[in-house]
Amino acid sequence: MFSTTNKNPYVFHKENNPFSQSQFPGQVSKKVCQVREVTSLLAKSGVQLSLGHVRQIKIMNMLQNFIILFMIGCVGCVTQPPIMLSYPKTRVPFKDGETVSLLCVATGDPQPTYRWVKDGDKFDSSGFDDRWVMIPNSGNLVCNKPEKKDVGLYQCFASNAHGVAMSLMYDLRQAFLDDFAKEKSQTIQVSLGHPVKLNCIEPSSFPDAVMFWVLKYKDGGFEAIDYDDRVTMDLEGRLIITNVEKKDYQNGRAYACMAMNTFVRTNTQGKEYYIIPTGSQAAEMEPRRMWASPSELSFELGETARMKCIWVGNPTPEVFWTRNNQQLSDSKYQLYSFGQELRINNLQFEDAGNYECSGRNKLTQTSPNYKIFVSVYSKPQWIRKPQNVESSVGGSATFICDAESQPSPDVRQWFIDGVLTSKKNLDVNKYFISSTNLTIVNLIKEDAMTIQCNISNKYGYVFTNAYLNVLEEKPEFVKAPEAQMKASEGQNTNLSCQTAGQPKPQVLWYKDGKQITGGRYRTLSNGDLYIQNLVVADAGDYSCIAKNRYGEVSGSGRLIIRRQTRIEQVPLDLEANAGTDAKFTCAGTTDPMEVSKLTITWLKDDKPITTGEQRMAQNFQDNSLTISGITIRDAGRYTCVASNGLDEARASAMLTVRAKPESPSSVKVQFWKRGYKEETFQDYSFYLDTTPFYGRSRRSTGPPISLNLQHLYPNSRIEVQVLVMNTYYVSRPSDMVSFETFEGVPGPVPFLIASVRGSNHFLLKWDKPTDSNGVITGYDIAFQTVIGLNLGKMRDREPQIHEPELKQIRLSGLKSFQLYRVYIWARTRIGRGEPYYIDVATTKPGVPNAPTFSFVHIDYTYVNISWPIHKNTDLHGSVYYVEFRKEGASDWQQSTDESVLSWKKIANLETGTSYEFRLVATNGQETRPSAIQVATTHGYFVGFAGTSAWLYGMLVALLIIICAAIILFVTRKKIAERRQKSYQKNMRASKTNVGNAPEFEDERGYNNDYHDGRRRFQPIPKEDPDFDRFNDSFKKSQSTITPEADNLPPSYNDVKGYDDHHYKNDRQYDDRYYDQEGYDDQYYDEHGEYDPNYEYPEYDDQYEGHYEDYDYRYNSKNDVHYEEPVPSKKKEYLDWGEASGTNDTCV
């Protein structure tokens, strides 16, 4: 197969450059007329002449002969270098024995002569007998019987005495189609549901062959295969069946690929394949990519880009295309081959980027994309194309040749008369050449030439010819000033003075002999004078002079200014009843010199009125317009136009036709949602009862009409207006009213997708309904199994979604490898809206990978753990739970399962303690833990499991107990001291000599060795300083005891208090009270007997009006005053020294 790479036709690697052989004698003095407008005509005609072969050549010759005859007949002649008129396609195929032609058409003065080169060498058509012919008076080259030896690169040169033009280079090739390599047929056995690919190696061909597949009959005939999404062909000619079915056996027919070359009108057949499907049941297979275009593709700017992806599987995969992860929505993107092939028409640079294709069927677990990066290149495109230049002797000429491309051009070449400027010996003071500019200064007539510009990169080139003509031409009028010109006030006008000459003439304007400059006057580039907003003073004689170094030309004319035309009497608006006449009047004035030309015409709605109609008549005496028997159709705007041929004036009036009284026949109610009128506009029409209302005036109204509007947009501000109609009229809309509709149920969500599919869960995503119709309060999701055409029981997701902003949720608890129909409803307070559902299948169960997690927040007693949701979530399980334990512990604690959220809070942890955590993922069959991570809670370790508040409570309680014990100890000690002092005082009062008895330190009782039957209670003197009323004892120390103490029993000298050895009485004494009879610890009577049934009062320790209980026992009232009255038989003691009839003292 031939390469299609474009070659630069202007860079020759041979040492003998054909351009260097172009030598021409000096200029010929032959003069031929130049008609400047012929060149553009020829250029346009040249494009249309590229039709082909003999017919095209004849047309070219006829056109050329016409040009020559036309130019010979002209006068005032100049010369012109040759220029090519057209640039046909350069790749020219030929078939043996069929005529081929190479076109070359140029113009110039004198008429150009033509010559051809082949492969850089001179080509003489006369040396090839009668096979090659050059058409007379043209450069067209025709080969009647081309052969293989004629293949080569051809180029045409057109030259005259003033320059050389050259064509593009023609690549003449022999068209052919090679046969396929001979191969034996092949039989392929394929299991049902599995894919198969049949190879086909495209044979060499020029032009490129068309590839297709056929089914061959045994008799040699064939039938083209009808491609579909299951049976397709890749862009390299292979046939691919995405999943084999029994019918692919094709009754034993063979599959074969064919190549067809339409230019040579022949085809060839490749290897034959026989497919034998095996198995009884088709296997289901997930999609996989069988073939795709290369991952990097380059296309030329403006062409159609093609790329294809073929995915195999069973069921047949559906192919999806995206660009940079966005759906393809532009109309320039077109899908072919049932979505497998993407085509981009008129490719532009902004179309470059990544394109992704993916295949999906119901078994798809993941949807991997295959990426194709598309880059756009371009051969050079013109920015500034060189233009023909006509200049004068001594002047200068600049040609600009610039183009852009991707990649940037790497070759920029200038040619003069077909020869590279680098190979010409040019005067550096005359020629200034850069990559984009060629400037020639100090021109002389001999500098007439044809230049060529070539800009190339590796993908192509642009090339053109332009000529430089150096002329000596005095100015001549192309359009001289008019002798007299009229204009009206306020208008703008042009006074013509267009000339030609070389150098370009300078044009000057004069008014009444004075040169005009600036203001409202402006000389245009073509020489005309432009006057803005004419006034009467602008009238006068104007003249222009055009001159250059070779001469000048002048012309003059008069400008007459007329007064502006005006409407003096404007028509008035009319309102008339139908059937009556209407008359409009109008009068105008103009300049007195133009009154005879003043005319009045009428328009209706800016269209001329045909006054020949019987109902409409114009009175030319007063220029009025009368309309007889007006109808509704006559209503409109009528315009009076006054004109004198120079200017005009207009005035308009409205005609309103009042229809005969007629009851409305119908009512139209229009309503829409505020702010969305165009999208939500609706109307409702109904007919009225047209029974006349007798006895009413024309303006009377019928009974009110009520209309119940239904199917309004809920929770919206609705705007309503009413129109009434009869046979002729539609009334103006009524005043608009608006009202709020109540909240309703929402519309469906715009989409629902299962972005992730696992073996027992889906990750569902959706968006808010477009029509919320209220406040969205949440979403309901339900699902049911799909088995064939049967639907299973509907099951609601628990719990439903109560977060209106949530747009993603995990639906778990599904069966693996099962097709489900999943529904979603948006909710408002009114209820569920419209459902939206999809059918999607769970995947086969797999072994989950170990998940990963991170600590989001660590506090004193809890930790928040989060884990990512992967696209391929099934490999990480669908249910998660967290296991944790103290660092160093053996047993794990486990959290509850989590299948909806992607985080978990682990609470009730100890402060300042390090814990080990791991996340466990399961898909219901397999379980996989993550790596262990350690986290330490905030705070300090306290050594037990509990809260800091409990600890503080225990410490406070312990302190209270210690304080109570101290208080009790001190109190009991004081009581003992008081008893001791009280006893010593009593002993002293009874004149008992206790000697130097030691102070009592024991509070367990007293020794009664010497009581000797005396009464226990003795009155205590009030003045006794040794009595301590608060301690119930005496303060006397041993030093105050009388000397008789030496005669006391030994127990009185015992520092321990009591001595059990000296007890003379066998009675047992209480620790706190004593008497001769052995009283108990509580209460006693005068006879020394205790009555347990008598309720003895408890006396306060104070003096005022109450008794003292000297025992100072603790009681439930803590020795406060009793407010109960003292029994009457008891006498109050006013003080410690007064006793009534007794000496007893309560202790």
Secondary structure as the mmCIF struct_conf table of DSSP 4:
data_model
#
loop_
_struct_conf.conf_type_id
_struct_conf.id
_struct_conf.beg_label_comp_id
_struct_conf.beg_label_asym_id
_struct_conf.beg_label_seq_id
_struct_conf.end_label_comp_id
_struct_conf.end_label_asym_id
_struct_conf.end_label_seq_id
HELX_LH_PP_P HELX_LH_PP_P1 THR A 5 LYS A 7
TURN_TY1_P TURN_TY1_P1 PRO A 9 TYR A 10
BEND BEND1 LYS A 14 ASN A 16
HELX_RH_3T_P HELX_RH_3T_P1 PRO A 18 GLN A 21
BEND BEND2 GLY A 26 GLY A 26
HELX_RH_AL_P HELX_RH_AL_P1 ARG A 36 GLN A 48
TURN_TY1_P TURN_TY1_P2 LEU A 49 LEU A 51
HELX_RH_AL_P HELX_RH_AL_P2 HIS A 53 ILE A 72
TURN_TY1_P TURN_TY1_P3 GLY A 73 GLY A 73
BEND BEND3 VAL A 75 GLY A 76
STRN STRN1 GLN A 80 MET A 84
BEND BEND4 THR A 90 THR A 90
STRN STRN2 ARG A 91 PHE A 94
TURN_TY1_P TURN_TY1_P4 ASP A 96 GLY A 97
BEND BEND5 GLU A 98 GLU A 98
STRN STRN3 VAL A 100 LEU A 102
STRN STRN4 ALA A 106 ASP A 109
BEND BEND6 PRO A 110 PRO A 110
HELX_LH_PP_P HELX_LH_PP_P2 GLN A 111 PRO A 112
STRN STRN5 THR A 113 LYS A 118
TURN_TY1_P TURN_TY1_P5 ASP A 119 GLY A 120
STRN STRN6 ASP A 121 PHE A 123
HELX_RH_3T_P HELX_RH_3T_P2 SER A 125 GLY A 127
BEND BEND7 PHE A 128 PHE A 128
TURN_TY1_P TURN_TY1_P6 ASP A 129 ARG A 131
STRN STRN7 TRP A 132 MET A 134
HELX_LH_PP_P HELX_LH_PP_P3 ILE A 135 ILE A 135
TURN_TY1_P TURN_TY1_P7 PRO A 136 ASN A 137
BEND BEND8 SER A 138 SER A 138
STRN STRN8 LEU A 141 CYS A 143
BEND BEND9 ASN A 144 LYS A 145
HELX_RH_3T_P HELX_RH_3T_P3 LYS A 148 ASP A 150
STRN STRN9 GLY A 152 ASN A 160
TURN_TY1_P TURN_TY1_P8 ALA A 161 HIS A 162
STRN STRN10 GLY A 163 GLN A 174
STRN STRN11 PHE A 176 LEU A 177
HELX_LH_PP_P HELX_LH_PP_P4 ASP A 178 LYS A 182
STRN STRN12 GLN A 186 SER A 191
TURN_TY1_P TURN_TY1_P9 LEU A 192 GLY A 193
STRN STRN13 VAL A 196 LEU A 198
HELX_LH_PP_P HELX_LH_PP_P5 GLU A 202 SER A 204
STRN STRN14 SER A 205 PHE A 206
BEND BEND10 PRO A 207 PRO A 207
HELX_LH_PP_P HELX_LH_PP_P6 ASP A 208 ALA A 209
STRN STRN15 VAL A 210 LYS A 216
TURN_TY1_P TURN_TY1_P10 LYS A 218 ASP A 219
BEND BEND11 GLY A 220 GLY A 220
STRN STRN16 PHE A 222 ALA A 224
BEND BEND12 ASP A 229 ARG A 230
STRN STRN17 VAL A 231 MET A 233
TURN_TY1_P TURN_TY1_P11 LEU A 235 GLU A 236
BEND BEND13 GLY A 237 GLY A 237
STRN STRN18 LEU A 239 ILE A 241
BEND BEND14 THR A 242 ASN A 243
HELX_RH_3T_P HELX_RH_3T_P4 LYS A 246 GLY A 252
HELX_LH_PP_P HELX_LH_PP_P7 ARG A 253 ARG A 253
STRN STRN19 ALA A 254 ASN A 261
TURN_TY1_P TURN_TY1_P12 THR A 262 ARG A 265
STRN STRN20 THR A 266 THR A 278
BEND BEND15 GLY A 279 GLN A 281
HELX_LH_PP_P HELX_LH_PP_P8 ALA A 282 GLU A 284
STRN STRN21 MET A 285 ALA A 292
BEND BEND16 SER A 295 SER A 295
STRN STRN22 GLU A 296 GLU A 300
TURN_TY1_P TURN_TY1_P13 LEU A 301 GLY A 302
BEND BEND17 GLU A 303 GLU A 303
STRN STRN23 ALA A 305 ASN A 314
BEND BEND18 PRO A 315 PRO A 315
HELX_LH_PP_P HELX_LH_PP_P9 THR A 316 PRO A 317
STRN STRN24 GLU A 318 ARG A 323
TURN_TY1_P TURN_TY1_P14 ASN A 324 ASN A 325
STRN STRN25 GLN A 326 GLN A 327
BEND BEND19 ASP A 330 ASP A 330
TURN_TY1_P TURN_TY1_P15 SER A 331 LYS A 332
STRN STRN26 TYR A 333 TYR A 336
TURN_TY1_P TURN_TY1_P16 SER A 337 GLN A 340
STRN STRN27 GLU A 341 ILE A 344
BEND BEND20 ASN A 345 ASN A 346
HELX_RH_3T_P HELX_RH_3T_P5 PHE A 349 ASP A 351
STRN STRN28 GLY A 353 ARG A 360
TURN_TY1_P TURN_TY1_P17 LYS A 362 LEU A 363
BEND BEND21 GLN A 365 GLN A 365
HELX_LH_PP_P HELX_LH_PP_P10 PRO A 368 ASN A 369
STRN STRN29 TYR A 370 ARG A 384
STRN STRN30 VAL A 389 SER A 392
TURN_TY1_P TURN_TY1_P18 VAL A 393 GLY A 394
STRN STRN31 ALA A 397 ILE A 400
STRN STRN32 ASP A 402 GLN A 406
BEND BEND22 PRO A 407 PRO A 407
HELX_LH_PP_P HELX_LH_PP_P11 SER A 408 PRO A 409
BEND BEND23 ASP A 410 ASP A 410
STRN STRN33 VAL A 411 ILE A 416
TURN_TY1_P TURN_TY1_P19 ASP A 417 GLY A 418
STRN STRN34 VAL A 419 LEU A 420
HELX_RH_3T_P HELX_RH_3T_P6 THR A 421 LYS A 423
BEND BEND24 LYS A 424 LYS A 424
TURN_TY1_P TURN_TY1_P20 VAL A 428 LYS A 430
STRN STRN35 TYR A 431 ILE A 433
BEND BEND25 SER A 435 THR A 436
STRN STRN36 ASN A 437 ILE A 440
BEND BEND26 ASN A 442 ASN A 442
HELX_RH_3T_P HELX_RH_3T_P7 LYS A 445 ASP A 447
STRN STRN37 MET A 449 ASN A 457
TURN_TY1_P TURN_TY1_P21 LYS A 458 TYR A 459
STRN STRN38 GLY A 460 LEU A 471
STRN STRN39 GLU A 473 LYS A 479
HELX_LH_PP_P HELX_LH_PP_P12 ALA A 480 GLU A 482
BEND BEND27 ALA A 483 ALA A 483
STRN STRN40 GLN A 484 SER A 488
TURN_TY1_P TURN_TY1_P22 GLU A 489 GLY A 490
STRN STRN41 THR A 493 LEU A 495
STRN STRN42 GLN A 498 GLN A 502
BEND BEND28 PRO A 503 PRO A 503
HELX_LH_PP_P HELX_LH_PP_P13 LYS A 504 PRO A 505
STRN STRN43 GLN A 506 LYS A 511
TURN_TY1_P TURN_TY1_P23 ASP A 512 GLY A 513
STRN STRN44 LYS A 514 GLN A 515
BEND BEND29 GLY A 518 GLY A 518
TURN_TY1_P TURN_TY1_P24 GLY A 519 ARG A 520
STRN STRN45 TYR A 521 THR A 523
TURN_TY1_P TURN_TY1_P25 SER A 525 ASN A 526
BEND BEND30 GLY A 527 GLY A 527
STRN STRN46 LEU A 529 ILE A 531
BEND BEND31 ASN A 533 ASN A 533
HELX_RH_3T_P HELX_RH_3T_P8 VAL A 536 ASP A 538
STRN STRN47 GLY A 540 ASN A 548
TURN_TY1_P TURN_TY1_P26 ARG A 549 TYR A 550
STRN STRN48 GLY A 551 ARG A 562
HELX_LH_PP_P HELX_LH_PP_P14 ARG A 563 THR A 565
STRN STRN49 ARG A 566 GLN A 569
STRN STRN50 LEU A 574 ASN A 577
TURN_TY1_P TURN_TY1_P27 ALA A 578 GLY A 579
BEND BEND32 THR A 580 THR A 580
STRN STRN51 ALA A 582 PHE A 584
STRN STRN52 ALA A 587 THR A 589
HELX_RH_3T_P HELX_RH_3T_P9 PRO A 592 LYS A 597
STRN STRN53 THR A 599 LYS A 604
TURN_TY1_P TURN_TY1_P28 ASP A 605 ASP A 606
STRN STRN54 LYS A 607 PRO A 608
TURN_TY1_P TURN_TY1_P29 THR A 611 GLY A 612
BEND BEND33 GLU A 613 ARG A 615
STRN STRN55 MET A 616 ASN A 619
TURN_TY1_P TURN_TY1_P30 PHE A 620 ASN A 623
STRN STRN56 SER A 624 ILE A 627
BEND BEND34 GLY A 629 GLY A 629
HELX_RH_3T_P HELX_RH_3T_P10 ILE A 632 ASP A 634
STRN STRN57 GLY A 636 SER A 643
BEND BEND35 GLY A 645 LEU A 646
STRN STRN58 GLU A 648 ARG A 658
HELX_LH_PP_P HELX_LH_PP_P15 ALA A 659 PRO A 661
STRN STRN59 SER A 666 LYS A 673
TURN_TY1_P TURN_TY1_P31 ARG A 674 GLY A 675
HELX_RH_AL_P HELX_RH_AL_P3 LYS A 677 THR A 680
STRN STRN60 GLN A 682 TYR A 687
TURN_TY1_P TURN_TY1_P32 TYR A 694 GLY A 695
TURN_TY1_P TURN_TY1_P33 ARG A 698 ARG A 699
BEND BEND36 HIS A 711 HIS A 711
HELX_LH_PP_P HELX_LH_PP_P16 LEU A 712 TYR A 713
TURN_TY1_P TURN_TY1_P34 PRO A 714 ASN A 715
BEND BEND37 SER A 716 SER A 716
STRN STRN61 ARG A 717 MET A 725
BEND BEND38 THR A 727 TYR A 728
STRN STRN62 VAL A 730 VAL A 730
HELX_LH_PP_P HELX_LH_PP_P17 SER A 731 MET A 736
STRN STRN63 VAL A 737 GLU A 740
HELX_LH_PP_P HELX_LH_PP_P18 THR A 741 GLU A 743
BEND BEND39 PRO A 750 PRO A 750
STRN STRN64 LEU A 752 ARG A 757
BEND BEND40 SER A 759 ASN A 760
STRN STRN65 HIS A 761 TRP A 766
BEND BEND41 THR A 770 THR A 770
BEND BEND42 GLY A 774 GLY A 774
STRN STRN66 GLY A 778 ILE A 787
TURN_TY1_P TURN_TY1_P35 GLY A 788 LEU A 789
STRN STRN67 ASN A 790 LEU A 791
STRN STRN68 ARG A 795 ASP A 796
BEND BEND43 GLU A 798 PRO A 799
STRN STRN69 ILE A 801 ILE A 801
TURN_TY1_P TURN_TY1_P36 PRO A 804 GLU A 805
STRN STRN70 GLN A 808 SER A 812
HELX_LH_PP_P HELX_LH_PP_P19 LEU A 814 LYS A 815
TURN_TY1_P TURN_TY1_P37 SER A 816 PHE A 817
STRN STRN71 LEU A 819 ARG A 827
BEND BEND44 ARG A 829 ILE A 830
STRN STRN72 ARG A 832 ARG A 832
STRN STRN73 TYR A 836 ALA A 841
HELX_LH_PP_P HELX_LH_PP_P20 THR A 842 PRO A 845
HELX_LH_PP_P HELX_LH_PP_P21 VAL A 847 PRO A 851
STRN STRN74 SER A 854 ILE A 858
BEND BEND45 TYR A 860 THR A 861
STRN STRN75 VAL A 863 SER A 866
TURN_TY1_P TURN_TY1_P38 LYS A 871 ASN A 872
HELX_RH_3T_P HELX_RH_3T_P11 THR A 873 HIS A 876
BEND BEND46 SER A 878 SER A 878
STRN STRN76 VAL A 879 LYS A 886
TURN_TY1_P TURN_TY1_P39 GLU A 887 GLY A 888
BEND BEND47 SER A 890 ASP A 891
HELX_LH_PP_P HELX_LH_PP_P22 TRP A 892 TRP A 892
STRN STRN77 GLN A 893 GLN A 894
STRN STRN78 GLU A 898 GLU A 898
BEND BEND48 SER A 899 VAL A 900
BEND BEND49 SER A 902 SER A 902
STRN STRN79 TRP A 903 ILE A 906
BEND BEND50 ASN A 908 ASN A 908
HELX_LH_PP_P HELX_LH_PP_P23 LEU A 909 GLU A 910
TURN_TY1_P TURN_TY1_P40 THR A 911 GLY A 912
STRN STRN80 SER A 914 THR A 922
BEND BEND51 GLY A 924 GLN A 925
STRN STRN81 THR A 927 PRO A 929
STRN STRN82 GLN A 933 THR A 936
BEND BEND52 HIS A 938 GLY A 939
BEND BEND53 GLY A 943 GLY A 946
HELX_RH_AL_P HELX_RH_AL_P4 SER A 948 ALA A 989
TURN_TY1_P TURN_TY1_P41 SER A 990 LYS A 991
BEND BEND54 ASN A 996 ASN A 996
HELX_LH_PP_P HELX_LH_PP_P24 ALA A 997 PHE A 1000
BEND BEND55 ARG A 1004 ARG A 1004
TURN_TY1_P TURN_TY1_P42 ASP A 1009 TYR A 1010
TURN_TY1_P TURN_TY1_P43 ASP A 1012 GLY A 1013
BEND BEND56 ARG A 1016 ARG A 1016
HELX_LH_PP_P HELX_LH_PP_P25 PRO A 1019 PRO A 1021
TURN_TY1_P TURN_TY1_P44 LYS A 1022 GLU A 1023
TURN_TY1_P TURN_TY1_P45 PRO A 1025 ASP A 1026
STRN STRN83 PHE A 1027 ASP A 1028
TURN_TY1_P TURN_TY1_P46 ARG A 1029 ASP A 1032
STRN STRN84 SER A 1033 PHE A 1034
HELX_RH_3T_P HELX_RH_3T_P12 GLN A 1038 THR A 1040
BEND BEND57 ILE A 1041 ILE A 1041
HELX_RH_3T_P HELX_RH_3T_P13 PRO A 1043 ASN A 1047
BEND BEND58 LEU A 1048 LEU A 1048
HELX_RH_3T_P HELX_RH_3T_P14 PRO A 1050 ASN A 1053
TURN_TY1_P TURN_TY1_P47 VAL A 1055 LYS A 1056
BEND BEND59 GLY A 1057 GLY A 1057
HELX_RH_3T_P HELX_RH_3T_P15 ASP A 1060 HIS A 1062
HELX_LH_PP_P HELX_LH_PP_P26 ARG A 1067 ASP A 1070
BEND BEND60 ASP A 1071 ARG A 1072
BEND BEND61 GLN A 1076 GLU A 1077
BEND BEND62 ASP A 1081 GLN A 1082
TURN_TY1_P TURN_TY1_P48 GLU A 1086 HIS A 1087
BEND BEND63 GLY A 1088 GLY A 1088
TURN_TY1_P TURN_TY1_P49 PRO A 1092 ASN A 1093
BEND BEND64 TYR A 1094 TYR A 1094
HELX_LH_PP_P HELX_LH_PP_P27 TYR A 1096 ASP A 1100
BEND BEND65 ASP A 1101 ASP A 1101
TURN_TY1_P TURN_TY1_P50 GLU A 1104 GLY A 1105
BEND BEND66 HIS A 1106 HIS A 1106
TURN_TY1_P TURN_TY1_P51 TYR A 1110 ASP A 1111
TURN_TY1_P TURN_TY1_P52 SER A 1116 ASP A 1119
HELX_LH_PP_P HELX_LH_PP_P28 VAL A 1120 TYR A 1122
BEND BEND67 GLU A 1124 GLU A 1124
HELX_LH_PP_P HELX_LH_PP_P29 PRO A 1125 PRO A 1127
TURN_TY1_P TURN_TY1_P53 SER A 1128 LYS A 1129
BEND BEND68 LYS A 1130 LYS A 1130
BEND BEND69 LEU A 1134 ASP A 1135
TURN_TY1_P TURN_TY1_P54 TRP A 1136 GLY A 1137
BEND BEND70 SER A 1140 GLY A 1141
#
